[in-house]
Structure formats: C-alpha cells, structure tokens
Amino acid sequence: MDVRQLEAFLAVVDHGSFSAAAEALFTVQSNISSHVARLEAEVGQALLDRRTRQLTPAGLAVERRGREVLRQIASIGDELASLQDRVIGEVECGTTPSVGLWVLPRTLAETTRSWPEISVTIVEAQSDALVQRVLNGSLDLAITTNTRAREAAVDPLFDEDVVAVLSPEHDLANNKHVTLGQLASSTLLLPLPDNPLYDHIARAFDQARVPLRNSIEVGSSALVSAMAGAGLGVALVPATAAPNVPQLDGVRLPVADLPPREVALTTRAGHTPSTAATVVAEILARTARAAALHMPGCRVRAGRNVDSA
C-alpha cells in the first residue's frame, strides 16, 4: 500500500471532493482519482460512494487506520529528535469555544516558550464533534465536556457550572440563586438543539419535572448572554462563557438544581501519542486546572498538575 494513496484518499475525505483534494495536495485531480482507485483495487472494496461522496463501511475502516498510519510515519522523525533532547512535531488540538478562550492562550504560550519546535493547530467545535475527530485520528487531543465514549481516554480537568444570565430588571435578579422551577415561567435563551449543552439542560429540566418551554435557541453563548442582559429572556450558559456579564448589563446567578458539566482532556484510548502530543497534553492539563482556580463557577478536579500560581 502506497502512502500517497492514503494521503489522496484522506484528502478527499477531509476536503469533500477530488478537485478540492487535488488543490490541497498541490496536484491534479487525475492523480487523486488514480491513487484512490489503486487503493480500492488493493483492498478489494469501494471506499467512497461516488454518488453521495459518503464513506462505505470499508472506507470508514481505512480512514481510521490510514490516519493512524500517517501519524505513525510522521512521528518517526519526532522520536529520532527526542534522542537528541529535542521535541519536534505537529499537534492538532480541539476545544469548545468558551473553555478554549480561558485555557489555550496559556497553553500555547508555555508550549512556544518551552518547546519552540512544536507546532499546535487549534480546532473549535462542539464537544461531540471533537470526540469523533479524536477517535478517528484527525485530532490528537481535545478539551471536551461530559464525554462518555467508551473508546475515549478521559482525564477530568474541572467541573463547570451552567449559570443563568438575566437582566437587572428581571424579577429574580436580586436572588442569590435560582431554581429551574423559578425559571420555567421566563423565556429561556438556550443553545441550539444539536449542541450537547442543550441536552444537558433538557435532562436537568426533565429530572426536576419542570417543563422546558418558552425557549429561543441561539448558536452563540455570548449572544444569548447579551440578549439576556437586554431583557429578552434568561440565558443558560456555561460559566466560562459568562465571566464578565456586568459588561453586558446582565446579572449572573447560580442555578441550584442544574448539574455542572465535566470538562476533560480527551484522547484516544489504546493509542500511543507522539512525544509532541504528550508534551502538549501535559501542559494543557496543568494550565487548565490552574485557570479553573480563578474561573467563577468552576471547581478543579483532583489531578497531579494543579498549579495555584
């Protein structure tokens, strides 16, 4: 099996078409088509449905193993460099937007200062999508929430409250905290239904036997917080997404019966990471726990890399 065949196949998967894959690999479309056709001939099965551009079951298997093969090949040079007390490599790191804003600047600063030959690429997405990318090998590690995938290795970093943001004029604004029952009569500003946070909130309402109604779904935590501050409803957002709500003319309150989310460092179970990925993971875990010490609504989980500085 030729490495170029795997590279061409994965480029089609990542970029969505043969022409886009050719552009990404600085070649012509006929070369991409030839490499993919030869790979399919070698494995004896179709990997791509040419009509829908979807992966076949065989294609899914080749994608997962192919990414691992290419990463292992790339890590050879990294391992040789480590024999000279150098760490070289590229690390793909995923994060949810609100947590990444607090954690990743410190992680990247320390990585750049201590290990200048490591290159880190950051991908922002919802937690479920990040977990899938970790499992299929397109990400080395990710900061995720409430991860339950059996194939994932999860290192808990901190627990994060989901808080209510409301206008200072709201009837509940002077409370020390609120309950889901108290919020039921308000218009709720929630994440989109495909966001894992929506499911987290919906389960809490169900367990509290409080109907979830009168809601408006919005794709941005910052936007729903601003809408709440303007009196359009009560936003339920992660604590890391509402650190400075007074600047938005909003009031932030704990929700007594809304459980926190677990924020964790997620990698692929049973997979040996590159030296560079291991270094970045260690720095990320330490800086995340240190940041959580100063984030309202967050509580550090037990771990070795807690830095109170």
C-alpha distance (Angstrom), angle and dihedral (degrees) to the residues before:
residue distance angle dihedral
M1 . . .
D2 3.80 . .
V3 3.80 118.2 .
R4 3.81 88.8 -138.9
Q5 3.79 88.9 61.0
L6 3.79 91.3 56.0
E7 3.80 91.9 45.6
A8 3.80 91.3 51.7
F9 3.80 93.5 46.5
L10 3.80 93.7 48.7
A11 3.81 90.9 46.3
V12 3.82 89.0 56.9
V13 3.81 89.6 49.6
D14 3.81 93.3 47.9
H15 3.81 98.0 42.6
G16 3.80 100.2 35.4
S17 3.78 101.7 -125.7
F18 3.80 143.4 45.5
S19 3.81 92.1 -113.9
A20 3.81 93.6 51.1
A21 3.80 90.3 46.5
A22 3.81 90.2 52.4
E23 3.79 90.8 51.2
A24 3.81 91.8 49.1
L25 3.81 91.9 50.6
F26 3.82 93.8 42.4
T27 3.78 94.4 -119.7
V28 3.80 138.8 101.9
Q29 3.79 126.7 -81.8
S30 3.81 93.1 -115.6
N31 3.82 90.2 61.8
I32 3.81 91.3 52.0
S33 3.81 91.7 48.4
S34 3.80 91.0 48.5
H35 3.80 94.0 49.9
V36 3.81 92.8 48.4
A37 3.82 92.4 46.2
R38 3.81 91.1 51.2
L39 3.79 91.1 48.5
E40 3.81 90.6 51.7
A41 3.80 90.5 48.0
E42 3.79 90.3 51.3
V43 3.80 95.3 50.7
G44 3.79 91.5 39.0
Q45 3.81 95.7 -130.6
A46 3.79 139.5 86.2
L47 3.80 111.5 -100.9
L48 3.80 99.4 -174.3
D49 3.78 130.8 40.5
R50 3.81 99.2 -131.1
R51 3.80 91.9 -154.4
T52 3.80 100.2 50.5
R53 3.83 98.5 20.9
Q54 3.81 86.8 -132.2
L55 3.79 122.3 140.2
T56 3.79 117.8 -106.0
P57 3.83 118.6 -136.0
A58 3.81 87.8 -95.5
G59 3.79 89.2 48.8
L60 3.79 91.6 54.0
A61 3.80 90.5 53.0
V62 3.81 93.3 47.5
E63 3.81 91.1 47.0
R64 3.80 92.6 54.2
R65 3.80 95.9 44.5
G66 3.79 93.0 38.1
R67 3.78 93.1 57.3
E68 3.78 89.4 49.9
V69 3.81 91.5 50.5
L70 3.80 93.3 50.9
R71 3.78 91.5 47.3
Q72 3.79 91.3 50.5
I73 3.78 90.7 50.7
A74 3.79 91.3 49.3
S75 3.82 90.7 49.1
I76 3.81 93.3 59.5
G77 3.79 91.2 79.7
D78 3.78 90.4 44.3
E79 3.80 91.8 54.4
L80 3.79 92.2 47.9
A81 3.80 89.3 51.1
S82 3.80 90.2 52.0
L83 3.80 89.0 61.6
Q84 3.80 85.4 66.0
D85 3.83 92.3 48.7
R86 3.80 90.4 -102.3
V87 3.79 127.1 123.6
I88 3.79 114.7 -153.7
G89 3.77 128.5 169.4
E90 3.77 151.1 94.3
V91 3.80 120.5 -91.4
E92 3.80 124.7 -164.4
C93 3.82 109.8 -152.3
G94 3.80 126.1 -175.9
T95 3.78 128.5 -158.7
T96 3.77 143.0 171.1
P97 3.83 108.5 -111.7
S98 3.81 101.1 -115.8
V99 3.81 96.7 46.0
G100 3.79 93.3 41.3
L101 3.79 91.0 56.7
W102 3.81 90.0 60.9
V103 3.79 99.8 37.3
L104 3.79 113.0 30.3
P105 3.83 102.3 60.5
R106 3.81 90.2 62.0
T107 3.80 91.5 42.5
L108 3.79 92.9 51.6
A109 3.80 92.9 43.9
E110 3.80 92.9 53.9
T111 3.80 92.9 42.8
T112 3.80 92.2 51.1
R113 3.80 92.3 46.3
S114 3.80 97.6 45.2
W115 3.81 102.2 29.5
P116 3.82 108.4 26.6
E117 3.82 93.1 170.4
I118 3.82 92.6 63.0
S119 3.80 115.2 93.3
V120 3.82 116.1 -157.6
T121 3.81 123.7 -161.8
I122 3.81 117.4 -164.1
V123 3.81 123.5 -148.0
E124 3.82 120.8 -170.9
A125 3.79 119.5 -155.0
Q126 3.79 143.3 126.1
S127 3.77 116.5 -68.3
D128 3.82 98.0 -106.7
A129 3.81 92.0 52.7
L130 3.80 91.0 48.2
V131 3.80 92.2 52.2
Q132 3.79 91.1 52.0
R133 3.79 91.4 50.5
V134 3.80 91.0 50.2
L135 3.80 90.2 50.8
N136 3.81 94.3 47.8
G137 3.79 91.2 48.7
S138 3.80 99.7 -114.2
L139 3.83 90.2 114.2
D140 3.80 126.0 44.2
L141 3.81 94.1 -154.0
A142 3.79 140.8 -16.0
I143 3.78 143.1 -163.2
T144 3.80 104.1 -122.0
T145 3.81 140.5 166.7
N146 3.80 129.6 -124.9
T147 3.81 93.2 -9.6
R148 3.81 113.0 -172.8
A149 3.82 103.4 163.8
R150 3.80 110.0 132.3
E151 3.80 92.4 -143.6
A152 3.81 91.6 57.1
A153 3.79 127.6 91.4
V154 3.81 107.4 -141.2
D155 3.81 125.8 -161.8
P156 3.86 107.6 -173.3
L157 3.80 112.3 -135.4
F158 3.80 106.5 175.4
D159 3.80 143.6 -29.5
E160 3.78 117.1 -110.6
D161 3.80 126.0 -157.9
V162 3.78 122.6 -134.6
V163 3.80 104.1 -134.6
A164 3.79 137.4 -165.7
V165 3.79 119.1 -117.1
L166 3.79 116.4 -164.8
S167 3.76 142.2 160.5
P168 3.83 118.5 -85.4
E169 3.81 86.1 -120.9
H170 3.81 93.6 57.7
D171 3.82 115.4 115.2
L172 3.83 90.4 -119.5
A173 3.82 96.8 45.8
N174 3.80 94.5 103.3
N175 3.82 94.5 51.6
K176 3.80 120.2 108.2
H177 3.79 88.8 -136.1
V178 3.79 139.5 -10.2
T179 3.80 136.9 -140.3
L180 3.78 130.8 -136.9
G181 3.78 88.8 -111.4
Q182 3.80 90.8 56.9
L183 3.79 90.5 49.8
A184 3.80 95.1 48.9
S185 3.79 94.4 88.9
S186 3.82 93.5 50.6
T187 3.78 127.4 83.3
L188 3.79 104.2 -100.9
L189 3.81 122.1 -143.8
L190 3.79 106.4 -150.0
P191 3.81 139.8 171.2
L192 3.78 118.8 -96.4
P193 3.83 115.3 -76.3
D194 3.82 91.9 -111.0
N195 3.81 90.2 59.9
P196 3.86 113.7 97.2
L197 3.82 88.0 -134.7
Y198 3.82 89.2 65.2
D199 3.81 90.1 57.2
H200 3.81 89.9 47.4
I201 3.80 91.1 53.9
A202 3.81 94.3 42.1
R203 3.83 91.5 52.5
A204 3.80 90.4 51.4
F205 3.82 91.8 52.8
D206 3.81 90.2 47.3
Q207 3.81 92.7 50.2
A208 3.81 90.4 48.0
R209 3.83 88.9 49.4
V210 3.79 89.9 -125.4
P211 3.83 117.7 138.4
L212 3.80 114.6 -118.3
R213 3.80 105.8 -139.5
N214 3.80 142.4 127.3
S215 3.79 90.9 54.5
I216 3.79 135.3 152.9
E217 3.81 116.7 -158.6
V218 3.80 118.4 -144.5
G219 3.80 129.1 175.9
S220 3.82 98.7 -136.3
S221 3.81 127.4 65.3
A222 3.80 90.4 -157.3
L223 3.80 91.2 52.6
V224 3.81 95.1 49.0
S225 3.81 89.6 49.3
A226 3.81 90.0 52.9
M227 3.81 90.5 46.7
A228 3.80 89.8 51.4
G229 3.79 91.5 50.1
A230 3.79 88.3 53.0
G231 3.81 90.5 55.4
L232 3.80 99.8 -105.9
G233 3.81 93.4 125.8
V234 3.79 144.1 -62.9
A235 3.80 116.9 -55.6
L236 3.79 121.6 -149.0
V237 3.79 106.9 -155.9
P238 3.82 139.2 153.8
A239 3.79 113.8 -86.6
T240 3.82 90.9 -118.1
A241 3.81 89.7 57.6
A242 3.81 93.7 56.6
P243 3.81 106.5 42.4
N244 3.82 96.1 134.0
V245 3.79 106.5 27.0
P246 3.84 93.6 149.6
Q247 3.82 85.5 73.1
L248 3.82 86.1 61.0
D249 3.83 92.3 47.5
G250 3.78 89.0 -109.9
V251 3.81 136.8 130.5
R252 3.79 120.1 -133.9
L253 3.82 119.0 -149.3
P254 3.83 134.0 176.8
V255 3.81 115.9 -114.9
A256 3.80 106.6 -135.5
D257 3.82 98.4 -153.6
L258 3.82 100.0 35.1
P259 3.83 108.7 99.1
P260 3.81 120.4 -133.4
R261 3.79 123.6 -109.8
E262 3.79 122.1 -115.4
V263 3.80 111.5 -124.0
A264 3.79 111.5 -158.1
L265 3.77 145.1 168.2
T266 3.80 105.6 -113.3
T267 3.81 126.0 -160.6
R268 3.79 134.3 159.4
A269 3.80 114.5 -79.7
G270 3.80 115.6 -124.1
H271 3.80 92.6 16.3
T272 3.80 122.4 120.0
P273 3.82 107.0 -137.7
S274 3.78 124.3 -145.4
T275 3.79 118.4 -97.3
A276 3.79 89.8 -108.0
A277 3.82 92.2 52.3
T278 3.80 90.7 49.1
V279 3.81 91.0 52.1
V280 3.81 92.9 49.1
A281 3.82 91.6 46.3
E282 3.81 91.4 53.6
I283 3.80 92.5 48.6
L284 3.80 92.3 45.6
A285 3.80 93.6 50.8
R286 3.79 91.9 49.3
T287 3.80 96.0 46.1
A288 3.82 92.7 43.8
R289 3.78 92.6 54.8
A290 3.80 91.0 44.6
A291 3.81 91.3 50.5
A292 3.81 91.6 48.2
L293 3.81 89.8 59.2
H294 3.80 87.7 67.9
M295 3.81 100.0 36.1
P296 3.81 114.2 99.2
G297 3.79 110.6 -126.3
C298 3.81 94.5 23.8
R299 3.82 129.3 106.1
V300 3.79 123.0 -166.6
R301 3.79 117.4 -120.0
A302 3.81 119.0 -134.1
G303 3.79 111.5 -83.7
R304 3.75 143.6 135.8
N305 3.79 96.8 -111.9
V306 3.81 101.6 64.9
D307 3.80 112.8 140.4
S308 3.78 115.8 -172.8
A309 3.77 94.2 -172.6
